[in-house]
Amino acid sequence: MYAIIDSMIIFLYVALAGFYIYLQGEKVRGHAIIKAAPILLLAITLLFPASFLDQTQWYILVALVLSAAGDIFLALDDDGNYFVPGLGSFLIAHIFYTIAFAQSAAFQPISFLPISFIILLGIGVTWRIWDGLDELKLPVVFYILVSMVMGFSAAIHAPISWTLIAGTIIFMVSDSIIALDKFWTTIQRGDILVMGTYYAAQLLIFLGIVLQA
């Protein structure tokens, strides 16, 4: 029964995410809520059917709500007024994800593999965008470091979950596409790549830490 419900949630999530990506660039009525809808679906899934959430699940719930808030802020950011709240929401969401993953942590030798990749990705993106950051060097580098720490915490989560690790790395890739497009060079179909990887990352994280897939 639970497997059927889980499959339905995943199907609905993919449908909602695909619908927003299809509408990408279209300022339809309620587009901000449409953007956040897949993430809100995951948050609601944690609450229903009503059950007692453990500490890890509460952290995940907060991270999802903050992510949805970030989606809404950035969707409404036509004149730059909502960019900082949006970025801040995602930054704090990363921190809550990190705390959630660290609730069950045990370093394993295999963890060196994803950790090494995360370090290379973080350094590589920072090096590529460095000259274009100007006065934003400190906040952007801090954001990248927080993303890397989130990846590290996923890599040492016990038992090891490659689904969870993939989700955090793809989340970093999504953030990296935004950074490269903004501070280095225009990326063709960047918006679609960002949202596609972002939705995939959130779903994989949910599967890996909540459904333990």
CYANA upper distance limits for C-alpha pairs under 8 A (distance plus 0.5 A):
  1 MET  CA      5 ILE  CA      6.93
  2 TYR  CA      6 ASP  CA      6.53
  3 ALA  CA      7 SER  CA      6.63
  4 ILE  CA      8 MET  CA      6.71
  5 ILE  CA      9 ILE  CA      6.73
  6 ASP  CA     10 ILE  CA      6.75
  7 SER  CA     11 PHE  CA      6.61
  8 MET  CA     12 LEU  CA      6.59
  9 ILE  CA     13 TYR  CA      6.48
  9 ILE  CA     41 LEU  CA      8.46
  9 ILE  CA     45 THR  CA      8.44
 10 ILE  CA     14 VAL  CA      6.65
 10 ILE  CA    203 LEU  CA      8.45
 11 PHE  CA     15 ALA  CA      6.64
 12 LEU  CA     16 LEU  CA      6.59
 13 TYR  CA     17 ALA  CA      6.58
 13 TYR  CA     38 PRO  CA      5.70
 13 TYR  CA     41 LEU  CA      7.49
 13 TYR  CA     42 LEU  CA      8.37
 14 VAL  CA     18 GLY  CA      6.39
 14 VAL  CA     38 PRO  CA      8.22
 15 ALA  CA     19 PHE  CA      6.55
 16 LEU  CA     20 TYR  CA      6.89
 16 LEU  CA     34 ILE  CA      8.13
 16 LEU  CA     37 ALA  CA      7.35
 16 LEU  CA     38 PRO  CA      6.19
 17 ALA  CA     21 ILE  CA      6.78
 17 ALA  CA     35 LYS  CA      8.03
 17 ALA  CA     37 ALA  CA      8.42
 17 ALA  CA     38 PRO  CA      6.39
 17 ALA  CA    196 GLY  CA      8.43
 17 ALA  CA    199 TYR  CA      7.06
 18 GLY  CA     22 TYR  CA      6.52
 19 PHE  CA     23 LEU  CA      6.81
 20 TYR  CA     24 GLN  CA      6.59
 20 TYR  CA     31 HIS  CA      8.41
 20 TYR  CA     34 ILE  CA      6.76
 20 TYR  CA     35 LYS  CA      6.31
 21 ILE  CA    192 ILE  CA      6.84
 21 ILE  CA    195 MET  CA      7.36
 21 ILE  CA    196 GLY  CA      7.80
 24 GLN  CA    191 ASP  CA      8.01
 24 GLN  CA    192 ILE  CA      7.69
 26 GLU  CA     31 HIS  CA      8.39
 27 LYS  CA     31 HIS  CA      6.60
 30 GLY  CA     34 ILE  CA      6.80
 31 HIS  CA     35 LYS  CA      6.63
 31 HIS  CA     75 ALA  CA      7.88
 32 ALA  CA     36 ALA  CA      6.96
 32 ALA  CA     71 ASP  CA      7.57
 32 ALA  CA     72 ILE  CA      5.41
 32 ALA  CA     73 PHE  CA      8.37
 32 ALA  CA     75 ALA  CA      5.64
 32 ALA  CA     76 LEU  CA      7.09
 33 ILE  CA     37 ALA  CA      6.32
 33 ILE  CA     72 ILE  CA      7.01
 34 ILE  CA     38 PRO  CA      8.35
 35 LYS  CA     71 ASP  CA      6.90
 35 LYS  CA     72 ILE  CA      7.56
 35 LYS  CA     75 ALA  CA      7.94
 36 ALA  CA     40 LEU  CA      6.67
 36 ALA  CA     68 ALA  CA      5.39
 36 ALA  CA     69 ALA  CA      8.00
 36 ALA  CA     71 ASP  CA      6.05
 36 ALA  CA     72 ILE  CA      6.78
 37 ALA  CA     41 LEU  CA      6.57
 37 ALA  CA     68 ALA  CA      8.18
 38 PRO  CA     42 LEU  CA      7.17
 38 PRO  CA    199 TYR  CA      8.26
 39 ILE  CA     43 ALA  CA      6.94
 39 ILE  CA     64 LEU  CA      6.71
 39 ILE  CA     65 VAL  CA      8.11
 39 ILE  CA     67 SER  CA      7.75
 39 ILE  CA     68 ALA  CA      6.33
 39 ILE  CA    202 GLN  CA      7.98
 40 LEU  CA     44 ILE  CA      6.60
 40 LEU  CA     64 LEU  CA      7.56
 40 LEU  CA     65 VAL  CA      7.33
 40 LEU  CA     68 ALA  CA      6.84
 41 LEU  CA     45 THR  CA      6.60
 42 LEU  CA     46 LEU  CA      7.11
 42 LEU  CA     64 LEU  CA      7.89
 42 LEU  CA    206 PHE  CA      8.04
 43 ALA  CA     47 LEU  CA      7.48
 43 ALA  CA     61 LEU  CA      6.11
 43 ALA  CA     64 LEU  CA      6.41
 43 ALA  CA     65 VAL  CA      7.22
 44 ILE  CA     48 PHE  CA      6.78
 45 THR  CA     49 PRO  CA      8.08
 46 LEU  CA     53 LEU  CA      8.29
 46 LEU  CA     57 GLN  CA      7.96
 46 LEU  CA     61 LEU  CA      7.53
 47 LEU  CA     51 SER  CA      7.28
 47 LEU  CA     53 LEU  CA      8.38
 53 LEU  CA     57 GLN  CA      6.13
 53 LEU  CA     58 TRP  CA      6.65
 54 ASP  CA     58 TRP  CA      6.88
 55 GLN  CA     59 TYR  CA      6.97
 55 GLN  CA    100 ALA  CA      8.26
 56 THR  CA     60 ILE  CA      6.81
 56 THR  CA     99 ILE  CA      8.46
 56 THR  CA    100 ALA  CA      5.31
 56 THR  CA    101 PHE  CA      7.97
 56 THR  CA    103 GLN  CA      7.05
 57 GLN  CA     61 LEU  CA      6.52
 57 GLN  CA    100 ALA  CA      7.90
 57 GLN  CA    210 VAL  CA      7.59
 58 TRP  CA     62 VAL  CA      6.77
 59 TYR  CA     63 ALA  CA      6.69
 59 TYR  CA     96 PHE  CA      6.08
 59 TYR  CA     97 TYR  CA      7.12
 59 TYR  CA     99 ILE  CA      7.59
 59 TYR  CA    100 ALA  CA      5.91
 60 ILE  CA     64 LEU  CA      6.65
 60 ILE  CA     96 PHE  CA      7.37
 60 ILE  CA     97 TYR  CA      6.55
 60 ILE  CA    100 ALA  CA      6.81
 61 LEU  CA     65 VAL  CA      6.73
 62 VAL  CA     66 LEU  CA      6.60
 62 VAL  CA     93 ALA  CA      7.72
 62 VAL  CA     96 PHE  CA      7.49
 63 ALA  CA     67 SER  CA      6.57
 63 ALA  CA     92 ILE  CA      8.00
 63 ALA  CA     93 ALA  CA      4.75
 63 ALA  CA     94 HIS  CA      7.47
 63 ALA  CA     96 PHE  CA      5.97
 63 ALA  CA     97 TYR  CA      6.47
 64 LEU  CA     68 ALA  CA      6.66
 64 LEU  CA     93 ALA  CA      7.58
 65 VAL  CA     69 ALA  CA      6.71
 66 LEU  CA     70 GLY  CA      6.63
 66 LEU  CA     89 SER  CA      5.82
 66 LEU  CA     90 PHE  CA      6.97
 66 LEU  CA     92 ILE  CA      7.80
 66 LEU  CA     93 ALA  CA      6.00
 67 SER  CA     71 ASP  CA      6.69
 67 SER  CA     89 SER  CA      6.86
 67 SER  CA     90 PHE  CA      6.03
 67 SER  CA     93 ALA  CA      6.56
 68 ALA  CA     72 ILE  CA      6.83
 69 ALA  CA     73 PHE  CA      6.66
 69 ALA  CA     86 GLY  CA      7.58
 69 ALA  CA     89 SER  CA      7.08
 70 GLY  CA     74 LEU  CA      6.61
 70 GLY  CA     85 PRO  CA      7.60
 70 GLY  CA     86 GLY  CA      4.64
 70 GLY  CA     87 LEU  CA      7.10
 70 GLY  CA     88 GLY  CA      8.13
 70 GLY  CA     89 SER  CA      5.55
 70 GLY  CA     90 PHE  CA      6.30
 71 ASP  CA     75 ALA  CA      6.50
 71 ASP  CA     86 GLY  CA      7.37
 72 ILE  CA     76 LEU  CA      6.75
 72 ILE  CA     86 GLY  CA      8.11
 73 PHE  CA     77 ASP  CA      6.69
 73 PHE  CA     82 TYR  CA      5.82
 73 PHE  CA     83 PHE  CA      7.35
 73 PHE  CA     85 PRO  CA      7.12
 73 PHE  CA     86 GLY  CA      5.39
 74 LEU  CA     82 TYR  CA      6.70
 74 LEU  CA     83 PHE  CA      6.38
 74 LEU  CA     86 GLY  CA      5.91
 76 LEU  CA     82 TYR  CA      7.31
 77 ASP  CA     81 ASN  CA      6.66
 77 ASP  CA     82 TYR  CA      5.42
 77 ASP  CA     83 PHE  CA      6.48
 82 TYR  CA     86 GLY  CA      6.53
 83 PHE  CA     87 LEU  CA      6.57
 84 VAL  CA     88 GLY  CA      6.38
 85 PRO  CA     89 SER  CA      6.50
 86 GLY  CA     90 PHE  CA      7.03
 87 LEU  CA     91 LEU  CA      6.66
 88 GLY  CA     92 ILE  CA      6.72
 89 SER  CA     93 ALA  CA      6.59
 90 PHE  CA     94 HIS  CA      6.63
 91 LEU  CA     95 ILE  CA      7.06
 91 LEU  CA    143 TYR  CA      7.03
 91 LEU  CA    146 VAL  CA      7.87
 92 ILE  CA     96 PHE  CA      6.83
 93 ALA  CA     97 TYR  CA      6.65
 94 HIS  CA     98 THR  CA      6.62
 94 HIS  CA    146 VAL  CA      7.39
 94 HIS  CA    147 SER  CA      6.95
 94 HIS  CA    150 MET  CA      6.80
 95 ILE  CA     99 ILE  CA      6.81
 95 ILE  CA    146 VAL  CA      7.53
 95 ILE  CA    150 MET  CA      7.52
 96 PHE  CA    100 ALA  CA      6.64
 97 TYR  CA    101 PHE  CA      6.69
 97 TYR  CA    150 MET  CA      7.19
 98 THR  CA    102 ALA  CA      6.64
 98 THR  CA    149 VAL  CA      7.54
 98 THR  CA    150 MET  CA      5.12
 98 THR  CA    151 GLY  CA      8.31
 98 THR  CA    153 SER  CA      6.31
 98 THR  CA    154 ALA  CA      7.92
 99 ILE  CA    103 GLN  CA      6.95
 99 ILE  CA    153 SER  CA      8.48
101 PHE  CA    105 ALA  CA      7.75
101 PHE  CA    150 MET  CA      8.50
101 PHE  CA    153 SER  CA      6.16
101 PHE  CA    154 ALA  CA      6.11
101 PHE  CA    157 HIS  CA      6.29
101 PHE  CA    209 ILE  CA      8.08
102 ALA  CA    153 SER  CA      6.09
102 ALA  CA    154 ALA  CA      8.00
102 ALA  CA    156 ILE  CA      8.26
102 ALA  CA    157 HIS  CA      6.81
103 GLN  CA    157 HIS  CA      8.42
104 SER  CA    157 HIS  CA      6.13
104 SER  CA    158 ALA  CA      5.99
104 SER  CA    159 PRO  CA      8.42
105 ALA  CA    153 SER  CA      7.96
105 ALA  CA    156 ILE  CA      5.90
105 ALA  CA    157 HIS  CA      4.94
105 ALA  CA    158 ALA  CA      5.62
106 ALA  CA    156 ILE  CA      6.05
106 ALA  CA    157 HIS  CA      6.77
106 ALA  CA    158 ALA  CA      6.11
106 ALA  CA    159 PRO  CA      8.49
107 PHE  CA    111 SER  CA      7.25
107 PHE  CA    156 ILE  CA      5.48
107 PHE  CA    157 HIS  CA      8.20
107 PHE  CA    158 ALA  CA      8.49
108 GLN  CA    112 PHE  CA      8.26
108 GLN  CA    156 ILE  CA      7.21
110 ILE  CA    114 PRO  CA      8.48
111 SER  CA    115 ILE  CA      6.67
111 SER  CA    155 ALA  CA      5.86
111 SER  CA    156 ILE  CA      6.57
112 PHE  CA    116 SER  CA      6.35
113 LEU  CA    117 PHE  CA      6.97
114 PRO  CA    118 ILE  CA      6.60
114 PRO  CA    152 PHE  CA      8.41
114 PRO  CA    155 ALA  CA      6.81
114 PRO  CA    165 ILE  CA      7.88
115 ILE  CA    119 ILE  CA      6.72
115 ILE  CA    151 GLY  CA      7.81
115 ILE  CA    152 PHE  CA      6.34
115 ILE  CA    155 ALA  CA      7.05
116 SER  CA    120 LEU  CA      6.76
117 PHE  CA    121 LEU  CA      6.57
118 ILE  CA    122 GLY  CA      6.56
118 ILE  CA    148 MET  CA      6.74
118 ILE  CA    151 GLY  CA      7.24
118 ILE  CA    152 PHE  CA      8.13
118 ILE  CA    169 ILE  CA      7.48
119 ILE  CA    123 ILE  CA      6.57
119 ILE  CA    148 MET  CA      7.56
120 LEU  CA    124 GLY  CA      6.29
121 LEU  CA    125 VAL  CA      6.59
122 GLY  CA    126 THR  CA      6.64
122 GLY  CA    144 ILE  CA      6.98
122 GLY  CA    145 LEU  CA      8.01
122 GLY  CA    148 MET  CA      7.20
123 ILE  CA    127 TRP  CA      6.52
124 GLY  CA    128 ARG  CA      6.70
125 VAL  CA    129 ILE  CA      6.73
125 VAL  CA    176 SER  CA      7.03
125 VAL  CA    179 ALA  CA      8.42
125 VAL  CA    180 LEU  CA      7.81
126 THR  CA    130 TRP  CA      6.15
126 THR  CA    141 VAL  CA      7.54
126 THR  CA    144 ILE  CA      8.35
128 ARG  CA    180 LEU  CA      8.09
128 ARG  CA    184 TRP  CA      7.48
129 ILE  CA    133 LEU  CA      6.98
129 ILE  CA    179 ALA  CA      7.68
129 ILE  CA    180 LEU  CA      6.78
129 ILE  CA    183 PHE  CA      5.96
129 ILE  CA    184 TRP  CA      5.86
130 TRP  CA    134 ASP  CA      8.36
130 TRP  CA    137 LYS  CA      7.66
132 GLY  CA    183 PHE  CA      5.47
132 GLY  CA    184 TRP  CA      6.79
133 LEU  CA    137 LYS  CA      5.67
133 LEU  CA    140 VAL  CA      8.31
133 LEU  CA    183 PHE  CA      6.76
136 LEU  CA    140 VAL  CA      6.50
137 LYS  CA    141 VAL  CA      6.43
138 LEU  CA    142 PHE  CA      6.54
139 PRO  CA    143 TYR  CA      6.66
140 VAL  CA    144 ILE  CA      6.78
141 VAL  CA    145 LEU  CA      6.66
142 PHE  CA    146 VAL  CA      6.74
143 TYR  CA    147 SER  CA      6.75
144 ILE  CA    148 MET  CA      6.69
145 LEU  CA    149 VAL  CA      6.70
146 VAL  CA    150 MET  CA      6.76
147 SER  CA    151 GLY  CA      6.88
147 SER  CA    172 MET  CA      6.90
148 MET  CA    152 PHE  CA      6.72
148 MET  CA    172 MET  CA      8.17
149 VAL  CA    153 SER  CA      6.68
150 MET  CA    154 ALA  CA      6.89
150 MET  CA    168 THR  CA      7.57
151 GLY  CA    155 ALA  CA      6.73
151 GLY  CA    165 ILE  CA      7.37
151 GLY  CA    168 THR  CA      5.94
151 GLY  CA    169 ILE  CA      6.89
152 PHE  CA    156 ILE  CA      6.99
153 SER  CA    157 HIS  CA      6.63
154 ALA  CA    161 SER  CA      8.39
154 ALA  CA    164 LEU  CA      6.87
154 ALA  CA    165 ILE  CA      5.97
154 ALA  CA    168 THR  CA      7.55
155 ALA  CA    160 ILE  CA      7.49
155 ALA  CA    161 SER  CA      8.35
155 ALA  CA    165 ILE  CA      6.34
156 ILE  CA    160 ILE  CA      7.25
157 HIS  CA    161 SER  CA      7.75
161 SER  CA    165 ILE  CA      6.80
161 SER  CA    208 GLY  CA      6.62
161 SER  CA    209 ILE  CA      8.48
161 SER  CA    212 GLN  CA      8.08
161 SER  CA    213 ALA  CA      8.15
162 TRP  CA    166 ALA  CA      6.37
162 TRP  CA    208 GLY  CA      8.09
163 THR  CA    167 GLY  CA      6.69
163 THR  CA    204 LEU  CA      6.23
163 THR  CA    205 ILE  CA      7.37
163 THR  CA    207 LEU  CA      7.55
163 THR  CA    208 GLY  CA      5.54
163 THR  CA    213 ALA  CA      7.25
164 LEU  CA    168 THR  CA      6.90
164 LEU  CA    204 LEU  CA      6.46
164 LEU  CA    205 ILE  CA      5.26
164 LEU  CA    206 PHE  CA      8.16
164 LEU  CA    207 LEU  CA      7.73
164 LEU  CA    208 GLY  CA      4.84
164 LEU  CA    209 ILE  CA      6.88
165 ILE  CA    169 ILE  CA      6.71
165 ILE  CA    205 ILE  CA      8.19
166 ALA  CA    170 ILE  CA      6.51
166 ALA  CA    201 ALA  CA      7.89
166 ALA  CA    204 LEU  CA      7.50
166 ALA  CA    205 ILE  CA      8.35
167 GLY  CA    171 PHE  CA      6.59
167 GLY  CA    200 ALA  CA      7.62
167 GLY  CA    201 ALA  CA      4.65
167 GLY  CA    202 GLN  CA      6.98
167 GLY  CA    203 LEU  CA      7.87
167 GLY  CA    204 LEU  CA      5.19
167 GLY  CA    205 ILE  CA      5.38
168 THR  CA    172 MET  CA      6.83
168 THR  CA    201 ALA  CA      6.82
168 THR  CA    205 ILE  CA      7.20
169 ILE  CA    173 VAL  CA      6.76
169 ILE  CA    201 ALA  CA      8.23
170 ILE  CA    174 SER  CA      6.66
170 ILE  CA    197 THR  CA      6.57
170 ILE  CA    198 TYR  CA      7.69
170 ILE  CA    200 ALA  CA      7.98
170 ILE  CA    201 ALA  CA      5.81
171 PHE  CA    175 ASP  CA      6.84
171 PHE  CA    197 THR  CA      7.24
171 PHE  CA    198 TYR  CA      6.22
171 PHE  CA    201 ALA  CA      5.58
171 PHE  CA    202 GLN  CA      7.89
172 MET  CA    176 SER  CA      6.45
173 VAL  CA    177 ILE  CA      6.69
173 VAL  CA    197 THR  CA      7.74
174 SER  CA    178 ILE  CA      7.10
174 SER  CA    193 LEU  CA      7.86
174 SER  CA    194 VAL  CA      5.43
174 SER  CA    195 MET  CA      7.90
174 SER  CA    197 THR  CA      5.91
174 SER  CA    198 TYR  CA      6.07
175 ASP  CA    179 ALA  CA      6.83
175 ASP  CA    194 VAL  CA      7.87
176 SER  CA    180 LEU  CA      6.48
177 ILE  CA    181 ASP  CA      6.45
177 ILE  CA    187 ILE  CA      8.28
177 ILE  CA    190 GLY  CA      7.49
177 ILE  CA    193 LEU  CA      8.11
177 ILE  CA    194 VAL  CA      6.80
178 ILE  CA    182 LYS  CA      6.56
178 ILE  CA    190 GLY  CA      8.05
178 ILE  CA    194 VAL  CA      7.23
179 ALA  CA    183 PHE  CA      6.27
179 ALA  CA    184 TRP  CA      8.00
180 LEU  CA    184 TRP  CA      5.41
180 LEU  CA    185 THR  CA      6.71
180 LEU  CA    186 THR  CA      8.16
180 LEU  CA    187 ILE  CA      8.20
181 ASP  CA    185 THR  CA      5.66
181 ASP  CA    186 THR  CA      5.30
181 ASP  CA    187 ILE  CA      5.94
181 ASP  CA    190 GLY  CA      7.60
182 LYS  CA    186 THR  CA      7.70
186 THR  CA    190 GLY  CA      8.19
189 ARG  CA    193 LEU  CA      6.85
190 GLY  CA    194 VAL  CA      6.48
191 ASP  CA    195 MET  CA      6.71
192 ILE  CA    196 GLY  CA      6.31
193 LEU  CA    197 THR  CA      6.54
194 VAL  CA    198 TYR  CA      6.44
195 MET  CA    199 TYR  CA      6.47
196 GLY  CA    200 ALA  CA      6.71
197 THR  CA    201 ALA  CA      6.44
198 TYR  CA    202 GLN  CA      6.80
199 TYR  CA    203 LEU  CA      6.76
200 ALA  CA    204 LEU  CA      6.65
201 ALA  CA    205 ILE  CA      6.62
202 GLN  CA    206 PHE  CA      6.68
203 LEU  CA    207 LEU  CA      6.61
204 LEU  CA    208 GLY  CA      6.42
205 ILE  CA    209 ILE  CA      6.52
205 ILE  CA    210 VAL  CA      8.41
206 PHE  CA    210 VAL  CA      5.82
206 PHE  CA    211 LEU  CA      7.25
207 LEU  CA    211 LEU  CA      5.27
207 LEU  CA    212 GLN  CA      6.26
207 LEU  CA    213 ALA  CA      5.86
208 GLY  CA    212 GLN  CA      5.03
208 GLY  CA    213 ALA  CA      5.56
209 ILE  CA    213 ALA  CA      8.24
